[in-house]
Amino acid sequence: MTTVLKCPTCKTAAEYTGNPFRPFCSERCKLIDLGAWATGDYRIPCMDQSVEQELEEM
């Protein structure tokens, strides 16, 4: 049975089993996602404002 999921980057169907780039459909989509994390497009919200302010001051 083949599992097919949507690529998180481009939303096309991508086979999960045997795909070296899973959950992405290609290396390109994987690198786009990595770049978004590296530039700060994706962030995990911080509940404590003081911690965020300390990090900005560094």
C-alpha positions in Angstrom: 0.0 0.0 0.0 1.4 3.4 -1.0 0.9 6.4 1.2 0.5 9.7 -0.6 0.6 13.0 1.3 0.6 16.6 0.2 4.0 18.3 0.1 4.0 21.0 2.8 5.7 23.5 0.5 3.9 23.2 -2.9 0.9 21.1 -1.9 1.4 18.5 -4.7 0.9 14.8 -4.1 4.1 13.1 -2.8 4.7 9.5 -2.2 5.8 8.9 1.4 7.3 5.4 1.1 10.7 5.3 -0.7 10.8 9.1 -1.1 14.2 10.4 0.2 12.8 13.9 0.6 9.7 13.0 2.6 7.5 14.7 3.6 8.4 16.9 0.7 8.0 16.0 -3.0 11.5 17.1 -4.0 14.9 18.4 -2.8 13.8 21.9 -4.0 10.8 22.0 -1.7 12.8 20.6 1.1 15.4 23.5 0.7 12.7 26.1 0.4 11.3 25.0 3.8 14.8 24.9 5.3 15.4 28.5 4.0 12.1 29.7 5.5 13.2 28.4 9.0 16.7 29.9 8.5 15.4 33.4 7.7 12.9 33.3 10.6 9.7 33.0 8.5 8.6 30.2 10.8 8.9 30.8 14.5 7.6 29.0 17.6 5.8 31.7 19.7 7.2 32.6 23.0 4.8 32.9 26.0 7.1 35.0 28.1 7.8 38.4 26.6 10.9 38.9 28.9 12.7 36.0 27.3 12.0 37.4 23.8 13.3 40.8 24.9 16.5 39.3 26.4 17.2 37.4 23.1 16.7 40.6 21.1 19.2 42.5 23.4 21.9 39.9 22.7 
